[in-house]
Amino acid sequence: YSALFGVHEKLSETFGHRLGAVEFPPKKFWHMDSEAINQRREALTKYFHQVIQNVDTHLLLERLFLKLQVVS
């Protein structure tokens, strides 16, 4: 989760206003059972779909993800 939140922060720095009202899902769930895990997965999927729809510079996103893979 923290690595994905780092991606969100970097996207916010890079694209700022172009992200619009895209919000990163909250970190904490009280009970991390299978339902909560699925909800988090769905929320993160929705987040990244919204990012892609709001940011038309896919090459920069690709570079950011590749850089994060190397660092992680």
NORRA-V441595 format. One record per pair of residues at least 24 apart in sequence whose C-alpha atoms are under 10 Angstrom apart, sorted by the first residue. I is the first residue (numbers start at 1). J is the second residue. Records with the same first field share a line. If there is no record, write none. Layout:
BEGIN
I = J / J
END
This chain:
BEGIN
1 = 25 / 26 / 27 / 28 / 40 / 44
2 = 27
3 = 68 / 69 / 72
4 = 44 / 65 / 68
6 = 68
7 = 61 / 64 / 65 / 68
8 = 47 / 48 / 51
10 = 61 / 64
11 = 51 / 55 / 60 / 61 / 64
14 = 60 / 61
15 = 51 / 54 / 55 / 56 / 57 / 60
16 = 55
17 = 54 / 55
18 = 51 / 53 / 54 / 55 / 56
19 = 50 / 51 / 52 / 53 / 54 / 55
20 = 50 / 51 / 54 / 55
21 = 50 / 51 / 54
22 = 46 / 47 / 48 / 49 / 50 / 51 / 54
23 = 47 / 48 / 50 / 51
24 = 48 / 51
END
